[in-house]
Each structure stands twice: as C-alpha cells, then as structure tokens.
Amino acid sequence: MYKTTPRAVVFESLGILLRKGSPALFGLVLLASLFSYATPYFLSFANFLTILLQSSILLMVALGMNLVLVSGGIDLSLGALLGLGGVITVLLCHGGTAVVISVIAGVGIVSVFGLANGLLIARTGLPPFIVTFGTMGIAQSLALGLSKGSSLPGVPALIRYIGEGRCIGIPVPVWIALGITFLVHLLLSNSCFGPHIYGIGANEQSAILSGINVKKSKIKVYFLAALLAGIGGLITIGRMNSAHPTVGIGMEFEAIAAAVIGGTSLFGGIGGVPGTMAGVLVIGVLRNGLDLMMIPGTWQISIIGVIILGSVSGDVILRKR
C-alpha cells in the first residue's frame, strides 16, 4: 500500500498548483516544502496553529487594505491606527471605564479616523496617498502622546482572552480572523457593495455613469478598513498584554504586499479575499520558517522587502500587457 507523508502531500499540492497557475498558493506550498526540509518541526500541527495565530493580526489589516486597493485607493494609516486603537483601549481601562465600553471606544475612535479619510478623499478629491499619509502622522503622534512614548501594561482578562485564549483547541484570534474573513468575502461577493467598488477601481468615470454612488462607496471602504485595523489592534494588545504606540508601524506595507501577492492590483478593480488570505499566509509562513531557521529579524525584513518589490513589479508588468 502506498504510504503518504506530509512532505509528499506538500510536493503533490505544489505540482497541482503549478499546473493550475495560482501564484500565491504555489508560493505558499513552495515555501512550506522548503521549510519542511530545513526544520522537521515546521509541518507539525502546533506550528500550523502558531502560523495562523501570528497571521491573524496582519490578516485584519490586509483585508481592509484589499478593499481599499480594489476601489483604486491606498491607505497608509492602517498600521498607525492599529497602534492608536490599542493605546486608547488600555488607557480607558486604566481609567476605570468598563472593558466592553473601552473596547468599543478604542475601535470606534479608530473607525472615525477611517471615516474622516473617506470623507476627505471622496468630498475634496485629494489623493488617498496624501490624505492617509497625513492621518498616519496624526495617529502616530496621538498614540505617542497619550502613552508618553512607552508601553502600557495591565490589559484586562477579557481582552487577554481575545488575544491568548483558545476555543476547541484553536486560538481565539484565529476564530475571529476566520469569521471576519468570511464576512468580508460575503460583503464583496453577495452584496451590491462588492460590484460597486470593483467598478470604481476599474473605471471611476464609468462607475459614475452607471449610477454608482462613488463618494458613498469610497467613504464605506475607508471606514471598514479602519474598523478592521481597530479589531487588529484589539487582538494585538490581548496577545502582548500591553499596548505600545508603535506596534503597528510598517504593517500597512506588509498588508499591501499580502494583498498584491494574493492577486490584488495596485491599480484597482482586481482582487479578492481568498487571494489576500493566501498572501497573508505566504508572509506568515516565511516569517515562521525563518524564525525556526534562526535567521535574524533584520534579514527577515530584507527578504520581505524583496518580496514586496517582486510582487509590485509583477503587478505593474501584468498591468501593462
């Protein structure tokens, strides 16, 4: 009888994906096959859960970034908003505010920043890059000022459970990430909102002529992106048992990389949730494998930077064809 092994399954999947032409999934399985030979622990179930747990926060930000990119925009403020949301939540808890109210306020205030981004971009016509770059600076300054530039320990037990707890043996952040991924996928595929933002990203003038409320749709996109970043911030403080004002800085670029690796175009109109999820896992597997191989963090940043350049370059080349 033929006996299968995890490595045999990995290589068989690699061949299938190569034949079917799925770049993100092909890259995912290729990395898994390489790391499975580099370290025997990589293909263990415990490490699989670790990868999912480590990827859950980036997935929240990447899902929001995917919505923005599909609509033809970009949001550089998401990483800073993630950090600000965590700082606000912990400060309110320290001040005696009920945990649930603190969580709602932290995520809600971050969402208001997204609403402001959307309003400025939709109503004034300012470039998304400029608007969200300004918002990024404001959010970073507020987070640093409110926290006085230091970590804020002492996260309540309920929030720690959101970041560290387990349900049926699976980490709670993984359940949250999967649930929100499913909801965002439904939003794009089973509602008029999805076709609207795809239409806006593909050709905004045609979308206007088709009767799509472009301004309203853009406002929704930036609001939802900030909301998802706020949820990511909540998971972050639960995992770290503290809030830090700079914890999310740079995550917006990883989110862009994950979305582009998953097939989302930087020029708008193309992209989806499954691809973005695969792109996040590519980065998660890469980080995890490099950690297991004891590769220093500085080199990891360089490697991910190369992946970002390659993904963006590939998107540009394909767009020109």
N, C-alpha and C positions, 0 to 999 in steps of 0.2 A: 504493500500500500504506500502511495506517495505521501510523504510527511511534509507539511508546510511549516515554515518558521517565520517569525516576524520579519526577518530580513528578506526572505523570499517573497513575502506579500508586498513589501516595500518596492522591490525591484519589478514585480509584476505590475503593480499600480503605476510605476514610473513609465513602463512601456505603453500602457493603455493611454495615459495622459499625453505622452509624446505623440501617439497616433491621432488623438482627438484634438490636439492643439490647444490645450488650456495652460497658458503660460504661468499663471500664479500657482495653480495646483501642481503643475510639473515642477516648478521651482521648490514648492513645499516638500514634495516627495523626494526630490533630488537631495535637498538638504538633510532630510530625515535619513536617507540611505547613507550619506557621507558620515553623519554624526553617529549612526548606529555602529559603524566600523571604528570610529575614533574612540568611542566610550560605550561599554556594554550597558551602562545604566540608562542611556538615552531612551531606549524603547520600552522602559518599564512603565506600568500604569501610573505609579506615583509621580514619575517625571512628566507624564502626559497631563496629569491634573495640575502640576506645577506650571507647565506652559500655558494652559488655559487660564489659570489664576493670574499669572503675570501679564497675560494679554488682555485681560478683561477691561482694564482702565483705558488702554490705548484703543480698544475696540469702540468704547463710548465716544471718544473724540473723533475717531476715524469715520464712524457712522455719520456724525454731524458734518464732518468735512466732506464726505461723499455727497451729501445733499447740496452743500454749497457749490462744490465743483460741478456737479451735474447741471446746476442752474446757471453756470457760466461765471461764477464768482470765486472768491477765495476769502478765507477767514484766518488771519494771523493772530487773533486774540484768544483763541480757544485754550491754549496752554496756560496763559496768564489768568484767564477766568477760572480754570480748574483750581489753581492755587488760591485765588481770592475767595472762592466759594468755601473752601475748607477752612481758611482763616476766619471768615465771618461766622461759620457754624460753631467752631470751637470757642471763639470769643463770647458768643451769645450763651453757650452752655456754661462757661466760666462765670458769666454774669448772673446766673440763676434762672435763665429762661428755660422752659421745658424743652426736652430733647427734640420732640416732634416739631415744635414751633421753630426751634433753632435750625433744624434740617430744612424745613420749608422756606425759612427766611434766607438761608445760605444759597440754596438752589434758585430761589425766586429772584434774589438780587442779581445773581449771575445772568438769569434769563432776561432781566430788564436790560442788561448791557447788550445782549443779543438783539433785543427789540430795538434798542437805540441804533445799533449797527444797521439793521434792516431799514429803519425809517430814514436814516441819513442817506443810505445808498439808493433807496427807492425814490425818495422825495426830492433829493437835491441833485442826483446824478453823479455824485462823487465816486471815484473809482474805489471798489471794495478793498484793494490793497492799501490805499491811503487811510480809509476810514478805520479798518480793523487794525492797522499798524498803530494808529492813534489810540484806539481802545486798548490795545495791548499795553501801551505805556501807562495809561491811566490805571488799568487793573493792577499792573505790577507795582506801581507807586502806592496805591491804596493798600495792597497786601503787605508791602514792606512797612508802610507807616503804621498800620493797625497792629501788626505783630512786633513792631520795633526791630525788624530785621532778624528775628530769632524764631526758633521752633516753639510751638505752643503744645505742650504735653497735656495729658489728662483728658482723654477722649472718653465720653460716657460708654457704658457697657453695650447699650443698644447699637450704637454706631460701630463699636468694635466688632460686634456680631456680624454686621453688614459687611465688614471688611475681612474678618477672620473666621466667621462661623461656618458650619457645614450643615447641609441638609441632605439626608440619604447618602451620606459619604461624599457628596460633591460640595466644593466651596461655594458659599452663598454668592460671592461676586460672579461666579460662572453662571449660576442660575439667573442672576439679574441681567448679565450681558446677553445670554441667550434669549431671554424674554424680550428685552428691548430690541434686539436684532430682528426677532420675528415681527414685532410691532412696526418697526421701520420698513421692513420688507412689505408688509401688508399695506402700509401707507403709500408706498411707491407703486405697488402692483394692483391694488384693489380700490383705489380712490382716484378722484379726478385730480388730486394734488400732484400725483406722480407724473401723468402725461403733461400737466401744465409746466412743471419745472424742467422736464426733458425738452419740451417745446421752446421754453425760454432760453435754455442753454444752447440749443441747436441754432435757433434764429429768433432773436428777440422781436424784431420787426414783424416777422410772420406771425409770431405768437400774439402780438397786439392786434394785428388784422384779423386773427382768428377769434377775437373776443376774449382772450385770456386776460385776467386782471393781473398784469405783470407786477405792479407795485405791491399788491397784497401778497402775492406768492413769494416775492423776494423777502418781505418782512417775516413771513412764516418760516422761511428757510433759515434765516439768521437767528431767529428766536429759538427754533428747535435745535440748532447746532449748539447754542449756548446752554440750553437746557440739558442736553446730553453731556456737555463738558461739566456742568454742575453736578450731575449724577456721578460722573467720573471722579470729581473732587471728593464727594462723599465716600466713595469706596476707598479712595487714597488715604484719607485720614483714618478710616477704620483699619486699614492694613498697617499703617505706620504708627498708630496710636498717638499721633500728633499731627499738627498742621504746620506746614512750612511754606512761606510766601513764594519761594522759587521752585517748588517741586514740579510744576508743570511747564516750566520754561523749556522750549525746544520740542515739546511734544506735538505741537501743531505741524512741524516739519515731518516728523515720523508719521503722523496721520495722513499728510499729503502723500508721502511715499507709499504707505499701505494702500491707499485708495488707487493710486496710479498703478502700482504693481498688480492690483486686482482688476485692472482694465478700465478704470475711470479716466476720462480725458481731462487734461488741464484746460481744454478749450470749451468744455461744456457739452451737454447733450448726450453723453455716453457714460455709463457706469451703473453699478448695481450693488445691492447689499451682499449677495454671496461672494462676489469678487473681492469686495472690500474686506470681508471676513477672512478670505484666503490670504489676502495681502497682509493683514494683521498677524496671521499665524506664521507667515513667512518670516516676518521680523521677530516674532516671539520664539520661533524655533531657532533662528540664527543666534539670538542673544543667549538662549538657554544652552545651545550646543557649544558656543564659545566660552560660556561660563564653565561648563563641565570640562572643557579642554584647558582651563586656566589661562585663557587669553585675557590680558589686561583690558580694563574698561576703555582706556584711551584708544587702543587699537580697534575695539568694537565700534566706537564712534566713527572711526575712519572707514571701516568696512561698510557700515550702514550708509555713510555718506556716498560711497561709491555706488551702492545700490540705488540710492535716490537719484544720482546723476544718470545712471543707466536707465532707470525707469522713465525719467522725464525725457531723456534723449530719444528713447524708443517711442514714446508718445508723440513727440514732435515729428519724427521720421514717418510714422504711420499716418499722421495727420496730413502730411504733405503729399502722400501718394494718392 
